[in-house]
Amino acid sequence: MRYWHDVMAELSDWKYPEQIAYLKENHGFSQAHANALVMFSRGSKSSKRFGTLEDYLKPYDAKTKKTVKQIFKTLQTKYPKSEVVISWNQPMLKLNEDYLFGLSVLKNYLLIAPWGEKALKEVLPKITEYKVNKKTIQVPLDWKVEEKFLLNLVKVRVAELKQK
């Protein structure tokens, strides 16, 4: 990141659209990534909206909060050295410096995201009742948390990390 902060320092006198265009055209940034870097370099504090899981869950109803908390409780019970952190304004489960699992609350469902190459591929044949995207799985907001399913996703990731 130091490199990109240095690049932005060189562009500090440029206007916002010029900085965005430069990053997109010369470095292949997406609009979202260019915007994040430009806004951060301009001192935006809005890029970090949540400090804790509780902060993240404030706008949601009781059933959604209960489901999300149960998901993380299930995972942390099995992996007590893990911690829930907020990264990219989403709750994530981390073990040391590595991400194990992520989650996003959307209007009509939760997106659960196992980290790593193998986790989703390994459980994909067993998933029949949920919509599977490229790197995420959609589950209902009031999902009856399937502990075995969740733990298997994270178990594959932990095994992948041990092979590093």
URLIN-V209663 format. One record per pair of residues at least 24 apart in sequence whose ideal C-beta (glycine too) atoms are under 7 Angstrom apart, sorted by the first residue. I is the first residue (numbers start at 1). GAP is how many residues later the second one is. Records with the same first field share a line. If there is no record, write none. Layout:
BEGIN
I: GAP + GAP
END
This chain:
BEGIN
4: 33
5: 36
8: 29 + 33
49: 40
50: 36 + 39
51: 35
52: 34
53: 31 + 38
56: 30 + 35
60: 45
63: 78 + 79
64: 41 + 77
67: 43 + 74 + 75 + 76 + 78
68: 35 + 37
70: 75
71: 32 + 74 + 79
74: 71 + 73 + 76 + 77
75: 26 + 75 + 79
78: 73
79: 75
98: 63
100: 54 + 57 + 58
101: 52 + 53
109: 29 + 30 + 31 + 32
110: 29 + 31 + 33
111: 25 + 27
112: 24 + 25 + 27
114: 39 + 40 + 43
115: 42
116: 40 + 41 + 44
118: 38 + 42
119: 34 + 37 + 38
122: 34
123: 29 + 30
END
